[in-house]
Amino acid sequence: MSKKNQVPSSPVFPDRPADSAAVTTEELMPKQSKCGCESAIVYCEGNFGGIDGKTANGLVRHSERYKILSIIDSELAGQDAGLVLDNKANEIPIVKNLDSAMQHAGEIPDYFIFGIAPASGMLSKDERKLLLRAIELGMNIVNGLHEFLNEDAEFAAASKKHNVTIRDVRKPRDKKDLRVFSGRINQVKCPRIAVLGTDCAIGKRTTATILARALNERGIKAVMIGTGQTGLIQGARYGLALDAVPSQFCAGELEGKIIEAAENENPDIILIEGQGSLSHPAYSTSSFIIRGSCPQGVVLQHAPSRKHRCDFEHMPMPSPAAEIELIEIFAKTKVIGLTINHENMSDGEISSAIDRYEEELNIPTTDALTRSPDRLVEMVLSAFPQIGGERSI
């Protein structure tokens, strides 16, 4: 297992070195990706496969909007991104720097995606230089940070000069357009399942994505609501970056997105991506997700080998039993299953953990990445046997 799959012992937010700028626009021609998606390179220096690299990790595993050409991370250059993440080659190379990424592309990619999600939510000085260089080369920017580049005079001028766009994924709507909770969520007829966790960066979005795909492949129409920047960058049709919305409007904005999905898609089931952890004092988004979606069921994600919360060495991980108790006290809902994040675990340890938690908690347990998705589908169908028929709002 790559060192990048290990949980760091402490938070690390180093300044990353700026890439060289030997490649010029004249050497490259605009590119049309083979899949019809817009092409992109993803920057994840020093973090690919790790906790802060979750945006890049997610895009390598699943992207409906962008064709990922390469990942920039000099520490893992020369390796296949799929092998690093999941021991399954996917022919997305990890390259040393921006020059290497451009040379591999052969033409100007449509987008440069900032694939790191640091706790600071801000760019370093070297990262600013790198993004400005990408703009000079003619690439549009996808930015998932709390720092909105369209509001930065230097970036705004550069994007205008080079005729590119900057997509600030986390930027919420104007306050005059934000919604407060109305209670209309109770008019949504299909079941709603929230995928929550015992910590942040633990795989909630990945599990929700795999579950949505598995249900749809079996003829059960599932729609996933994204609640973070990575899901939105991956191409989620419905959602918002909840941690950038003023708290008064979080529940209402999420409620509104779920209602839109129900009205437009008429799904059999709606899955809501969780954020953080309800028991984690550093994050409030889990409580807003529960309030805004009023889920009838919850799938809980847990990392058995993780000893402490991400970036909080003094804060031990909660047990799944404790988190389940808190969730079910906090809201009128039921935890219908547990999913495992297998970081730093062997296959045998995963199996033992699944058996142990099923016996201890008396709920279905699986690992979405290493076990058959059939188990996830069974988890949902056992809790909601009625899904699959026509639903309306």
N, C-alpha and C positions, 0 to 999 in steps of 0.2 A: 504493500500500500504506500502511495506517495506520502512524503512528509506533509504535503499540503492538505491531506485529509485528516490530519491530526488537529485536535483542539489546542489552540495556543494557550500557554500558561499565563500569559498576561497580554493586555492590549498593546498592539504595536501599530503606530501610525507614522512610519518613516517618510521623509521627503523622498520622492522618486527622482532619479536622474532624468534630465531632459534627453529625448532622442536626438540623434544627429539629423541634419536637414539636407542631406545630399541629393535626395530625389526631388526633381522639379516637375512642375505641372506639364511642361512641354514634353517630357519623356513619356507621359501617360495619356491615355485616351479614355473618355467616359465609358463605363461598363454597363452592360445589361446582364443580369444574372440569369442562369439557365432555368431556374425554377419560376421565374416571373416575379420573384420577390426583389426588394431592393437590397443591394449588396452592402455588406458592412464589415469593418474590422473592429475588434473589441479590445480596448485597453484594460489590462488587469495586472500591471507590474507588481510583482512580489506577493500577489494574493490569489492567483488562480488555484481553484480547488480548496481554498480556505474560506473561513467564515466571511471576511470582508469582501471576498470575490463572488458573492452570491449572485450578483447580476450577470456577470460573465458565465458563471456556472450554469445558471438557468437558461441562458441563451444557447449554450452548447447543447443542452439536453432538449430544448424545445423552443422553436421560434416560428410563428406564423407570418410574421411581417418581414423579417430580414433573412437573407442568405448570409450566414456567417462565414467569412473567408479565412480568417485567422484570429488568433488571440495573441496579444502582446504581453509577454512575461519573460524577461531575460533569464530568470532563475530556472525556468523549465523549457527554454528554447530547444527546439529539435524534437520534441515529443508530440504525440498525438493527443489532442484535448480529450477525446473520448476515453482513451486508455488511462489518462491521469485521473479522470473523474470516476469512471465506472468500469474500468478494465475492458471496455468495448471500443475498438477503433471506430472513428467516424470521419476520418480524413480531414479534420479541421486541424491544421498545424499550429503549434505554439511557436512564435517567432521572437527574435531578440528585441526589436525596436520598430519604430515607424518605417524606417527605410526598408527593413526586411519585409514588413507587411505589404508595402507598396510594390516591392519587387515580386513578391509571390502573387499578388493580385494581377500584375501586368498592366492594369488600367486603373483609373481613379475609381475607388469604391464610392457608392452613393453616400454612405454614412460612416462616421467615426463615433463609436459608442463608448462612453465612459462606463466601464464595467465594474467599478469598485464601489462598495457601499460602506464607507468608513463611518464610525460613530459620530465623527465631527461634522459630517455632511458638507465639507468644504474642500476646495481645491488647494493643493500646495502651490508654491511659486513655480516649480518645475512643471507641474501638471498644467498650469495656465499656459505656459510657453508651448507645451506640446499641443494643446487644443487649438491655440492660435495658429500653429504651424499646419495642423490638419485643415483649418479653414483656408489658409493661404493656398493649399493644394487643391481646394475646390470641393472638399467634403462637407456635407451637412453634419451637424452635431446632434447627438442624442445625449442629454444630460439628466441623470436621475438624482442629482444632489439637491440639498435644501438651498443651495446657492443658485439663484436664477440668473443665467448668463445673459438673457435678453435684457435684463435690467442693469447690466454692467456696461458702462460706456465703451470700454475698449473692445469687448466682444460684439456689441451692437454695431460699432463702426466697422469692425473687420468683416462681419457677416454681410453687411450692406455693400462693402467694397468688393467682395469676392462673390456676391450674388448667391449666398447659401443661406439656409435656414438653421435656426437653433431650436430644438424641441426641449423645453424645460418640462419634463414629465411630471414633476411634483407640483407644479404651480397650480393652485386651485382656481376655481372660477371667481369672478368678481363678487365681493361680499353682497352686493345688491341682488345677486342671482342665487345665493346659497339658501338651502332649505332647512327648516327645523323639522323635527320628528312630528309626524301627523297621526300615526296609528294606522295608516292605510296598508301597512305591511300585512296586517291580519286579513286583508282581502285577497292576498295571493294564495291561490288554492293548492299549488303543488308544495311538497315538502321542501324545507330549506335546511341544509346541513352546513355547519361551520366547521372548518378544519383548524383547530386550535393547537397550542403546544405548551410544553413545560418551560420553554425558553425561546429567545429570539434565534434567528438563523439556524433553525433546526429541521427544516424540510417541509414546512406546512404547504408552501406553494407547489412544491414538486409532487407531494402526495395528492393534493387537490387536482393538479393537472393530469396525473396518471389516472385518477379515479374518474374524472370527467371523460377522458378518452375511452376508458374501458366501458363505461356505461353507454356512451354513444355508439361504440362498436357493436354493442349487444342490442341495439334498437331502442334504448331508453334515452330519450332526449335530455341531456344534461347541459346546463349553462353555468359557467364559472364566473364569479364576480371577483375581479382583481382588487386588492386593497393596498398594494404597494407598487413601487416604481418598476420592479422587475417584471411583474405580471403584465403591466401596461406596455412595457417595451417589447415583451414577447408577442404581444398582439391581442390581449384580452379585449373583447368588444365592449364589455361593460365593466366599469370600475372607476376607481379614483385612488390617488395617493393619500390615504386617510390621515397620515401623520403630519400633513401640511395644511389640513383644514382646521380653522378655528374650532375649539372644542364644542361650542354651542351648536355648531352645525354638523358635527360628525355623524351622529345617529341619523339625522334627517337626510343628509346627502347620500349615505349608504342606502337608507330606505328607498330613496328616489331611484337610485341605480337598479336596485332589485326589482322595483315595480316596472321600470322601463324594460328590463329583461323579460319579465313575465308577460307584459303586454305585447312585446314585439316578437317573442320567440315561442310563446305558449309551451314551455318546457314541461317535462315530467318531473324534473327535480332541479333545484338550484343549489350550487355549491359556493360557499363564501370562503375566500382565502383569509386565514387568520394572520395576526401580527403580534409579535412579542409573546407575552404570556399574562394571563389574568393575575397570577400571583406575583408578577415581577414589578417592583415599585418604580422601575425606570421607564415603564411603558404604560400608557393609558389606552392604547388603541384596541386592545382585546375587549375592554369593557364597552367601548363604543360599537364594536362589531357585534357583540351579543345584543346590545340594546337596539341597534339599528336593524338587525336582521331577524331578531326574535326566532332563533333557529329551533326547530322541533327535535333536532339531533346534532350531536357533536362527535367528530372523530378527533382524538387527541394524539399528537405526535410527541414522542419522547426519545431521548438519546441515553440508553442505559449506561454507556461508558463515560458520559460527561459528568465530571465531579463538581463543577461549579458553573455558575452562569457565565455566558460570554462576556468578557471584559470586566467581570466582577469576581475576582479571586476569593474575596471574603464571603461570597454569597453561595452557599451550597445549593445544588439542584434539588427541587422538590421531588417527591415521589409521585408517580402517576396517580396513586390512590388519593393523595392529598389534593392534587390539582383537580381531580374528578369531583371530589367532595366540594371544593370551592366553587367550581363551575355550576354544579347542580343546586347549590345553595343560592348563588348569585342570580340564577335565571331559571325560569320554568322550562327546563330542557332535560335531555338524557344523553349521557355519553354512550354512544352505541358501539364504539370500537377503539382500539389502540393501535397506532402504527409506530414502527421502530425506525429511528435513524441509526444506521449501523456503523457510524464512524468509530474507527479503532477496534472493530470487532471482527472476529473470524466467523466463517459460516456456521461453525458449530456453536459459537457463542450466541449468534442470532437465533438459532433454533431453540437453544436453551432458554433465552429470554422470552421468546414467544410462548413457549410452554409454561414458563413460570408465571408470566403476567395473565395468561388465560385462566390459570388455576386460581391465582390470587384475586383477580378482578372480576372474573366470571363474565368477560366480554371477549368477542373475537379480537385477535391480535395478529398482525402481519408486518412485513417490511415491503413497502410499495416498490422498491427498486430491485430487491434480490429475490422476491417471491412472486408467484403468478398473480396478475391483477384480478383473477377470478375470486381470490379471497376478499379483495376490497369490494367487489360487486356483491358477493354474498353478505358481507357486513351490512351493506345498505339495504339489500332486499329482505334480510331477516328483520330489520327494524321497520321497513316501509314496504310490505309486500304488495301494497295497492298501486305502486308506481308503474307506469307504462301505458295507462289509459289516457284519454284526452283530458287536458287540464285547461283552465281558463282563469282569468282574473276579472 
